[in-house]
Amino acid sequence: MKVLVTGGCGFLGSNIAASYLESGDEVIIVDALFRKGGELNLKWLQGKSISGDLVFYEHDLADGPGLDDIIFRHGPFDYACHLGGQVAMTTSLEDPERDMRTNVVGTFNLLESIRRHSPESIIAYSSTNKVYGDLEWLEYGEGEKRFTLPAYPEGLDESTPLDFASPYGCSKGAADQYVRDWHRNFGLRTVVFRHSSIYGGRQFATFDQGWIGWFCQKAVEQGRSLKLGEKVDPFTISGTGKQVRDVLHAEDLVRLYRAVPECEDCSFGEIYNIGGGMDNSLSLLELFDLLKDLLDLPESLSFEKLARRKSDQDFFVADIRKARAAFGWVPEVTTQEGVGRMLEWVQSNEESGT
């Protein structure tokens, strides 16, 4: 196969690109290297490349002519994984124009270039649950360590009303609808995956993106301080800590993306909510308990609470039954196993100094 991966040096993109390189496929990556860890992931991918099966372009998707030249030069593609984008809500609030240009203009540019030069490509787009807004209209329950959503035992499905909140929600939601509509009006073979929380190896988490990885880092730091008898520096969280997400390990998500071009009778122009499902849901407080146990810490993690973030969701768990029916896909990595692997990844980075 010939596979195009935008954002191929990011967390999800590098995992998908590596999977295709390991299968002997040809991979073309377009990535602006804006985010932390991008250059390290590129070097890692180049180590997996054999005899020119990896081509890399450092390029901003918002630059339409340059992107069009890349698509013209290397197309047609069998499959395009559109994972490039601005991915942090906080960054979108700080620089909404950059967020819009990357997510909306970049997606439009890609769709039009593929329509011109590779119209038979299958296109999978990485969207987000933030297109549903803060979900404050739902009726929540509240337990000791988590919010609940009693009326939705399987989580929220694709019929949940759209409510683009925050610049990030607006830009990803607009791009989400462009990808869907370019199937309806121009016949492109697209699917949209609205992701919940993803984590795993190659994720260089920061305080505003990749919360599982970020709190794994904080837990490792506090564990080291405790073992050395040093003062423990508390980290901060936004809100009560009872907010809930379903978490999905990158290994499971790679399997889903790879299932798309292999699906013989799938319908294009469809949207799917994607996450770990109710079985892999947890709150921040529950994550902190799990980290304490996995690291065998003598005391609980130390943190301070800040105000709830604007446009945050108290509870989002994806109802993944539509994806299961379409692709025969279910998550296989349990939360405990996945968080354990994430801790190993964080610790190995600390030891290597990356």
Residue pairs with C-beta under 8 A, 6 or more apart in sequence:
1 20
1 23
1 25
1 26
1 78
1 79
1 261
2 25
2 26
2 28
2 74
2 76
2 77
2 78
2 79
3 17
3 20
3 25
3 26
3 27
3 28
3 77
3 78
3 79
3 80
3 81
4 27
4 28
4 30
4 71
4 74
4 75
4 77
4 79
4 80
4 81
4 121
5 13
5 16
5 17
5 20
5 27
5 28
5 29
5 30
5 80
5 81
5 83
6 13
6 29
6 30
6 31
6 61
6 80
6 81
6 82
6 83
6 84
6 106
6 110
7 13
7 30
7 31
7 82
7 83
7 84
7 85
7 126
8 14
8 16
8 17
8 27
8 29
8 30
8 31
8 45
8 56
8 81
8 83
8 84
9 29
9 31
9 33
9 38
9 39
9 41
9 42
9 45
9 56
10 31
10 35
10 37
10 38
10 41
10 83
10 84
10 87
11 37
11 41
11 198
11 200
11 202
11 203
11 204
11 210
11 250
12 83
12 126
12 198
12 250
12 253
13 29
13 31
13 41
13 81
13 83
13 84
14 41
14 42
14 44
14 45
14 202
15 200
15 201
15 202
15 250
15 251
15 253
15 254
16 81
16 83
16 254
16 257
16 258
17 27
17 29
17 45
17 54
18 44
18 45
18 48
19 254
19 258
20 27
20 258
21 27
21 45
21 48
21 49
21 50
21 53
21 54
22 48
24 50
24 53
25 53
26 53
26 55
27 53
27 54
27 55
28 55
28 56
28 57
28 70
28 74
28 77
29 42
29 45
29 54
29 55
29 56
29 57
30 57
30 59
30 61
30 67
30 70
30 84
31 38
31 42
31 56
31 57
31 58
31 59
31 84
32 58
32 59
32 60
32 61
32 84
33 39
33 42
33 58
34 86
35 87
35 204
36 204
36 206
37 202
37 203
37 204
40 204
40 354
41 202
41 204
42 56
44 202
45 54
45 56
46 54
46 56
48 54
55 74
57 70
59 66
59 67
59 70
60 66
60 102
60 106
61 67
61 84
61 85
61 102
61 105
61 106
61 107
61 109
61 110
62 101
62 102
62 105
62 106
62 109
63 109
64 105
64 109
64 112
64 113
67 106
67 109
67 110
67 113
68 109
68 112
68 113
68 116
68 117
70 113
71 110
71 113
71 114
71 116
71 117
71 118
72 113
72 116
72 117
75 114
75 117
75 118
75 121
76 117
76 118
76 119
76 120
76 121
77 114
77 118
77 121
78 121
78 122
78 261
79 121
79 122
79 123
79 124
79 260
79 261
80 110
80 114
80 118
80 121
80 122
80 123
80 124
81 124
81 126
81 257
82 107
82 110
82 123
82 124
82 125
82 126
82 179
83 126
84 102
84 106
85 102
85 103
85 106
85 107
85 126
85 172
85 175
86 92
86 98
86 99
86 102
86 103
86 168
86 171
87 168
87 209
88 168
88 206
88 208
88 209
89 130
89 166
89 168
89 169
89 208
89 309
89 311
90 208
90 309
91 98
91 99
91 168
91 208
91 209
92 99
92 166
92 167
92 168
92 171
93 166
93 167
93 168
93 310
96 167
99 167
99 168
99 171
100 167
100 170
100 171
102 171
103 168
103 171
103 172
103 174
103 175
104 171
104 174
104 175
104 178
106 175
107 125
107 175
107 178
107 179
108 175
108 178
111 123
111 178
111 179
111 182
111 188
114 121
114 123
114 188
115 182
115 186
115 188
119 187
119 188
120 189
121 188
121 189
122 189
122 190
122 191
122 260
122 261
122 268
123 179
123 188
123 189
123 190
123 191
124 190
124 191
124 192
124 193
124 257
124 260
125 175
125 176
125 179
125 190
125 191
125 192
125 193
126 193
126 195
127 172
127 173
127 175
127 176
127 179
127 192
127 193
127 194
127 195
127 271
128 168
128 169
128 172
128 176
128 194
128 195
129 156
129 194
129 195
129 196
129 273
129 275
129 313
129 316
129 318
130 165
130 166
130 168
130 169
130 172
130 173
130 311
130 313
131 162
131 163
131 164
131 169
131 172
131 173
131 176
131 194
132 156
132 160
132 161
132 162
132 163
132 313
132 316
133 162
133 163
133 164
133 165
133 169
133 311
133 313
134 163
134 165
134 311
134 312
134 313
135 156
135 160
135 163
135 313
135 314
135 315
135 316
138 149
138 151
138 152
138 315
139 149
139 150
139 151
140 147
140 148
140 149
140 314
140 315
141 147
141 148
141 149
141 150
142 148
142 242
143 242
145 241
145 242
145 283
145 285
145 286
145 289
146 242
146 244
146 282
146 283
146 285
146 286
147 242
147 243
147 244
147 283
147 314
147 315
148 244
148 315
149 155
149 156
149 315
149 317
152 317
152 319
153 278
154 277
154 278
154 319
154 321
155 246
155 273
155 275
155 277
155 278
155 281
155 316
155 317
155 318
155 319
155 320
156 273
156 316
156 317
156 318
156 319
157 273
157 319
157 321
157 322
158 194
158 271
158 272
158 273
158 319
158 322
160 273
162 173
163 169
164 170
164 173
164 174
165 311
166 310
166 311
169 311
176 192
176 194
176 271
179 190
179 192
180 190
180 192
180 269
180 271
182 188
182 190
183 189
183 190
183 268
183 269
184 269
188 268
189 268
190 268
190 269
191 260
191 266
191 268
191 269
191 270
191 271
191 272
192 270
192 271
192 272
193 256
193 257
193 271
193 272
193 274
193 323
194 271
194 272
194 273
194 274
194 318
195 248
195 253
195 274
195 275
196 245
196 246
196 247
196 248
196 273
196 274
196 275
196 276
196 316
196 317
196 318
197 211
197 212
197 245
197 246
197 247
197 248
197 275
197 276
198 247
198 248
198 249
198 250
198 253
199 205
199 210
199 212
199 213
199 247
199 248
199 249
199 250
199 338
199 339
199 342
200 249
200 250
200 251
200 338
200 341
200 342
200 345
201 250
201 341
201 342
201 345
202 250
202 345
203 210
203 213
203 250
203 342
203 345
204 210
204 213
204 349
205 211
205 212
205 213
205 214
205 216
205 217
206 214
207 214
211 245
211 284
212 247
212 287
212 339
212 342
213 342
213 345
213 346
215 235
215 284
215 287
215 288
215 291
216 291
216 339
216 342
216 343
216 345
216 346
217 346
218 235
218 301
218 303
219 288
219 291
219 292
219 295
219 297
219 301
219 343
220 295
220 343
220 346
220 347
220 350
221 233
222 232
222 233
222 235
222 297
222 301
222 302
223 295
223 297
225 231
225 232
225 233
226 232
226 297
226 298
226 299
232 302
233 302
234 302
234 303
234 304
235 301
235 302
235 303
235 304
236 303
236 304
236 305
236 306
237 284
237 303
237 304
237 305
237 306
238 305
238 306
238 307
238 308
238 309
238 312
239 284
239 305
239 306
239 307
239 308
239 309
239 312
239 314
240 305
240 308
241 283
241 284
241 285
241 288
241 303
241 305
242 283
242 284
242 285
242 314
243 283
243 284
243 312
243 313
243 314
243 315
244 281
244 282
244 283
244 314
244 315
244 316
244 317
245 275
245 281
245 282
245 316
245 317
246 275
246 276
246 277
246 278
246 280
246 281
246 316
246 317
246 318
247 275
247 276
247 280
247 281
247 282
247 335
247 338
248 274
248 275
248 276
248 280
248 331
249 276
249 331
249 333
249 337
249 338
249 341
251 332
251 333
252 276
252 331
252 332
252 333
253 274
255 329
255 332
256 274
256 323
256 327
256 329
259 327
259 328
259 329
260 266
260 327
263 326
263 327
266 326
266 327
267 326
270 322
270 326
272 320
272 322
272 323
272 326
273 318
273 319
273 320
273 322
273 323
274 318
274 320
274 323
275 316
275 317
275 318
275 320
276 318
276 331
276 335
277 317
277 318
277 319
277 320
277 330
277 331
278 317
279 331
279 334
280 331
280 334
280 335
280 338
281 317
282 290
282 335
287 339
288 300
288 301
288 303
289 300
290 335
290 336
290 339
291 297
291 301
291 339
291 343
292 299
292 300
292 301
294 336
294 339
294 340
294 343
295 343
320 330
320 331
323 329
324 330
333 341
